[in-house]
Amino acid sequence: MIERIEIITPEELKKKLEAGEKLEMVDVREDYEVAQGIIPGAKHIRMGDIPENLDYFDKEKEYIIICRAAHRSEIVCYYLQDQGFKVRNMVGGMIEWTGELEFK
């Protein structure tokens, strides 16, 4: 049986960040997409680079996984959940994000 992936909406995430919550966010988009803006505080690890970056993740923390439209992030969530990590998918992705952006 496949475990359901927990979700968070862009609006819920924005409210948590505005309230000063310390959140672990990972943006799995490609470099050219991130160049158009990333949520401040998010770590950028491309989807294809997740397997070799598992040492970045801590099983005690929960990670919010972000991509453009929430499809790639959902795939990453299933993968990380299978590895024993706590994850949440930001539904709607960056397409629906209305909060602040950081440009790197």
Biotite code that builds the C-alpha atoms (Angstrom):
import biotite.structure as struc

atoms = struc.array([
    struc.Atom([0.000, 0.000, 0.000], chain_id="A", res_id=1, res_name="MET", atom_name="CA", element="C"),
    struc.Atom([1.287, 3.450, -0.892], chain_id="A", res_id=2, res_name="ILE", atom_name="CA", element="C"),
    struc.Atom([1.323, 5.927, 1.988], chain_id="A", res_id=3, res_name="GLU", atom_name="CA", element="C"),
    struc.Atom([-0.489, 9.163, 1.275], chain_id="A", res_id=4, res_name="ARG", atom_name="CA", element="C"),
    struc.Atom([1.708, 12.240, 0.992], chain_id="A", res_id=5, res_name="ILE", atom_name="CA", element="C"),
    struc.Atom([0.911, 15.083, 3.386], chain_id="A", res_id=6, res_name="GLU", atom_name="CA", element="C"),
    struc.Atom([0.338, 18.406, 1.662], chain_id="A", res_id=7, res_name="ILE", atom_name="CA", element="C"),
    struc.Atom([0.579, 22.103, 2.439], chain_id="A", res_id=8, res_name="ILE", atom_name="CA", element="C"),
    struc.Atom([-0.940, 24.878, 0.346], chain_id="A", res_id=9, res_name="THR", atom_name="CA", element="C"),
    struc.Atom([1.113, 27.878, -0.774], chain_id="A", res_id=10, res_name="PRO", atom_name="CA", element="C"),
    struc.Atom([-1.168, 30.055, 1.395], chain_id="A", res_id=11, res_name="GLU", atom_name="CA", element="C"),
    struc.Atom([-0.569, 27.897, 4.504], chain_id="A", res_id=12, res_name="GLU", atom_name="CA", element="C"),
    struc.Atom([3.185, 27.961, 3.886], chain_id="A", res_id=13, res_name="LEU", atom_name="CA", element="C"),
    struc.Atom([3.159, 31.738, 3.426], chain_id="A", res_id=14, res_name="LYS", atom_name="CA", element="C"),
    struc.Atom([1.291, 32.186, 6.751], chain_id="A", res_id=15, res_name="LYS", atom_name="CA", element="C"),
    struc.Atom([3.753, 29.929, 8.592], chain_id="A", res_id=16, res_name="LYS", atom_name="CA", element="C"),
    struc.Atom([6.722, 31.868, 7.184], chain_id="A", res_id=17, res_name="LEU", atom_name="CA", element="C"),
    struc.Atom([5.093, 35.208, 8.028], chain_id="A", res_id=18, res_name="GLU", atom_name="CA", element="C"),
    struc.Atom([4.580, 33.928, 11.599], chain_id="A", res_id=19, res_name="ALA", atom_name="CA", element="C"),
    struc.Atom([8.328, 33.291, 11.770], chain_id="A", res_id=20, res_name="GLY", atom_name="CA", element="C"),
    struc.Atom([8.174, 29.486, 11.810], chain_id="A", res_id=21, res_name="GLU", atom_name="CA", element="C"),
    struc.Atom([11.491, 27.796, 11.023], chain_id="A", res_id=22, res_name="LYS", atom_name="CA", element="C"),
    struc.Atom([10.695, 25.448, 8.162], chain_id="A", res_id=23, res_name="LEU", atom_name="CA", element="C"),
    struc.Atom([12.813, 23.081, 6.100], chain_id="A", res_id=24, res_name="GLU", atom_name="CA", element="C"),
    struc.Atom([11.960, 23.736, 2.447], chain_id="A", res_id=25, res_name="MET", atom_name="CA", element="C"),
    struc.Atom([13.579, 22.059, -0.545], chain_id="A", res_id=26, res_name="VAL", atom_name="CA", element="C"),
    struc.Atom([12.992, 23.374, -4.065], chain_id="A", res_id=27, res_name="ASP", atom_name="CA", element="C"),
    struc.Atom([13.538, 20.569, -6.598], chain_id="A", res_id=28, res_name="VAL", atom_name="CA", element="C"),
    struc.Atom([13.189, 22.652, -9.783], chain_id="A", res_id=29, res_name="ARG", atom_name="CA", element="C"),
    struc.Atom([15.893, 23.043, -12.404], chain_id="A", res_id=30, res_name="GLU", atom_name="CA", element="C"),
    struc.Atom([18.439, 25.886, -12.204], chain_id="A", res_id=31, res_name="ASP", atom_name="CA", element="C"),
    struc.Atom([16.755, 27.997, -14.911], chain_id="A", res_id=32, res_name="TYR", atom_name="CA", element="C"),
    struc.Atom([13.435, 27.793, -13.003], chain_id="A", res_id=33, res_name="GLU", atom_name="CA", element="C"),
    struc.Atom([15.017, 28.771, -9.682], chain_id="A", res_id=34, res_name="VAL", atom_name="CA", element="C"),
    struc.Atom([16.631, 31.754, -11.445], chain_id="A", res_id=35, res_name="ALA", atom_name="CA", element="C"),
    struc.Atom([13.071, 33.125, -11.771], chain_id="A", res_id=36, res_name="GLN", atom_name="CA", element="C"),
    struc.Atom([12.784, 33.202, -7.974], chain_id="A", res_id=37, res_name="GLY", atom_name="CA", element="C"),
    struc.Atom([12.867, 30.881, -4.978], chain_id="A", res_id=38, res_name="ILE", atom_name="CA", element="C"),
    struc.Atom([11.069, 31.086, -1.636], chain_id="A", res_id=39, res_name="ILE", atom_name="CA", element="C"),
    struc.Atom([13.467, 32.756, 0.827], chain_id="A", res_id=40, res_name="PRO", atom_name="CA", element="C"),
    struc.Atom([15.075, 30.119, 3.030], chain_id="A", res_id=41, res_name="GLY", atom_name="CA", element="C"),
    struc.Atom([14.446, 27.223, 0.643], chain_id="A", res_id=42, res_name="ALA", atom_name="CA", element="C"),
    struc.Atom([17.349, 24.931, -0.218], chain_id="A", res_id=43, res_name="LYS", atom_name="CA", element="C"),
    struc.Atom([17.741, 24.193, -3.934], chain_id="A", res_id=44, res_name="HIS", atom_name="CA", element="C"),
    struc.Atom([18.430, 20.542, -4.780], chain_id="A", res_id=45, res_name="ILE", atom_name="CA", element="C"),
    struc.Atom([17.384, 19.554, -8.300], chain_id="A", res_id=46, res_name="ARG", atom_name="CA", element="C"),
    struc.Atom([15.039, 16.562, -8.469], chain_id="A", res_id=47, res_name="MET", atom_name="CA", element="C"),
    struc.Atom([17.670, 14.460, -10.251], chain_id="A", res_id=48, res_name="GLY", atom_name="CA", element="C"),
    struc.Atom([20.227, 15.270, -7.539], chain_id="A", res_id=49, res_name="ASP", atom_name="CA", element="C"),
    struc.Atom([18.079, 14.177, -4.572], chain_id="A", res_id=50, res_name="ILE", atom_name="CA", element="C"),
    struc.Atom([19.407, 10.563, -4.362], chain_id="A", res_id=51, res_name="PRO", atom_name="CA", element="C"),
    struc.Atom([23.034, 11.677, -3.962], chain_id="A", res_id=52, res_name="GLU", atom_name="CA", element="C"),
    struc.Atom([22.031, 14.348, -1.435], chain_id="A", res_id=53, res_name="ASN", atom_name="CA", element="C"),
    struc.Atom([20.219, 12.127, 1.067], chain_id="A", res_id=54, res_name="LEU", atom_name="CA", element="C"),
    struc.Atom([22.826, 13.035, 3.703], chain_id="A", res_id=55, res_name="ASP", atom_name="CA", element="C"),
    struc.Atom([21.367, 16.576, 3.686], chain_id="A", res_id=56, res_name="TYR", atom_name="CA", element="C"),
    struc.Atom([18.089, 15.251, 5.114], chain_id="A", res_id=57, res_name="PHE", atom_name="CA", element="C"),
    struc.Atom([17.453, 14.531, 8.803], chain_id="A", res_id=58, res_name="ASP", atom_name="CA", element="C"),
    struc.Atom([14.834, 11.946, 9.812], chain_id="A", res_id=59, res_name="LYS", atom_name="CA", element="C"),
    struc.Atom([13.901, 14.108, 12.820], chain_id="A", res_id=60, res_name="GLU", atom_name="CA", element="C"),
    struc.Atom([12.787, 17.034, 10.644], chain_id="A", res_id=61, res_name="LYS", atom_name="CA", element="C"),
    struc.Atom([9.893, 17.537, 8.244], chain_id="A", res_id=62, res_name="GLU", atom_name="CA", element="C"),
    struc.Atom([10.649, 18.867, 4.769], chain_id="A", res_id=63, res_name="TYR", atom_name="CA", element="C"),
    struc.Atom([8.348, 20.843, 2.510], chain_id="A", res_id=64, res_name="ILE", atom_name="CA", element="C"),
    struc.Atom([9.125, 19.891, -1.074], chain_id="A", res_id=65, res_name="ILE", atom_name="CA", element="C"),
    struc.Atom([8.491, 22.510, -3.770], chain_id="A", res_id=66, res_name="ILE", atom_name="CA", element="C"),
    struc.Atom([8.509, 22.554, -7.578], chain_id="A", res_id=67, res_name="CYS", atom_name="CA", element="C"),
    struc.Atom([6.760, 24.474, -10.349], chain_id="A", res_id=68, res_name="ARG", atom_name="CA", element="C"),
    struc.Atom([3.368, 22.727, -10.354], chain_id="A", res_id=69, res_name="ALA", atom_name="CA", element="C"),
    struc.Atom([3.661, 20.087, -7.565], chain_id="A", res_id=70, res_name="ALA", atom_name="CA", element="C"),
    struc.Atom([4.168, 17.060, -9.834], chain_id="A", res_id=71, res_name="HIS", atom_name="CA", element="C"),
    struc.Atom([7.930, 16.636, -9.489], chain_id="A", res_id=72, res_name="ARG", atom_name="CA", element="C"),
    struc.Atom([7.755, 17.517, -5.805], chain_id="A", res_id=73, res_name="SER", atom_name="CA", element="C"),
    struc.Atom([5.144, 14.769, -5.308], chain_id="A", res_id=74, res_name="GLU", atom_name="CA", element="C"),
    struc.Atom([7.488, 12.218, -6.916], chain_id="A", res_id=75, res_name="ILE", atom_name="CA", element="C"),
    struc.Atom([10.338, 13.423, -4.673], chain_id="A", res_id=76, res_name="VAL", atom_name="CA", element="C"),
    struc.Atom([8.012, 13.191, -1.639], chain_id="A", res_id=77, res_name="CYS", atom_name="CA", element="C"),
    struc.Atom([7.228, 9.526, -2.376], chain_id="A", res_id=78, res_name="TYR", atom_name="CA", element="C"),
    struc.Atom([10.929, 8.799, -2.851], chain_id="A", res_id=79, res_name="TYR", atom_name="CA", element="C"),
    struc.Atom([11.995, 10.541, 0.380], chain_id="A", res_id=80, res_name="LEU", atom_name="CA", element="C"),
    struc.Atom([9.101, 9.020, 2.325], chain_id="A", res_id=81, res_name="GLN", atom_name="CA", element="C"),
    struc.Atom([10.241, 5.574, 1.141], chain_id="A", res_id=82, res_name="ASP", atom_name="CA", element="C"),
    struc.Atom([13.695, 6.423, 2.550], chain_id="A", res_id=83, res_name="GLN", atom_name="CA", element="C"),
    struc.Atom([12.097, 7.144, 5.942], chain_id="A", res_id=84, res_name="GLY", atom_name="CA", element="C"),
    struc.Atom([11.918, 10.953, 5.821], chain_id="A", res_id=85, res_name="PHE", atom_name="CA", element="C"),
    struc.Atom([8.978, 13.153, 6.853], chain_id="A", res_id=86, res_name="LYS", atom_name="CA", element="C"),
    struc.Atom([7.815, 15.219, 3.897], chain_id="A", res_id=87, res_name="VAL", atom_name="CA", element="C"),
    struc.Atom([4.998, 17.463, 2.791], chain_id="A", res_id=88, res_name="ARG", atom_name="CA", element="C"),
    struc.Atom([4.243, 18.478, -0.810], chain_id="A", res_id=89, res_name="ASN", atom_name="CA", element="C"),
    struc.Atom([3.397, 22.110, -1.580], chain_id="A", res_id=90, res_name="MET", atom_name="CA", element="C"),
    struc.Atom([0.335, 21.657, -3.790], chain_id="A", res_id=91, res_name="VAL", atom_name="CA", element="C"),
    struc.Atom([-0.009, 24.130, -6.633], chain_id="A", res_id=92, res_name="GLY", atom_name="CA", element="C"),
    struc.Atom([3.741, 24.661, -6.648], chain_id="A", res_id=93, res_name="GLY", atom_name="CA", element="C"),
    struc.Atom([5.450, 27.931, -7.468], chain_id="A", res_id=94, res_name="MET", atom_name="CA", element="C"),
    struc.Atom([2.727, 28.676, -10.038], chain_id="A", res_id=95, res_name="ILE", atom_name="CA", element="C"),
    struc.Atom([0.419, 29.442, -7.089], chain_id="A", res_id=96, res_name="GLU", atom_name="CA", element="C"),
    struc.Atom([3.019, 31.025, -4.776], chain_id="A", res_id=97, res_name="TRP", atom_name="CA", element="C"),
    struc.Atom([2.142, 34.657, -4.004], chain_id="A", res_id=98, res_name="THR", atom_name="CA", element="C"),
    struc.Atom([4.717, 35.281, -1.269], chain_id="A", res_id=99, res_name="GLY", atom_name="CA", element="C"),
    struc.Atom([8.173, 36.768, -1.338], chain_id="A", res_id=100, res_name="GLU", atom_name="CA", element="C"),
    struc.Atom([10.806, 35.575, -3.780], chain_id="A", res_id=101, res_name="LEU", atom_name="CA", element="C"),
    struc.Atom([14.555, 35.580, -3.538], chain_id="A", res_id=102, res_name="GLU", atom_name="CA", element="C"),
    struc.Atom([16.741, 35.735, -6.632], chain_id="A", res_id=103, res_name="PHE", atom_name="CA", element="C"),
    struc.Atom([20.046, 33.871, -6.619], chain_id="A", res_id=104, res_name="LYS", atom_name="CA", element="C"),
])
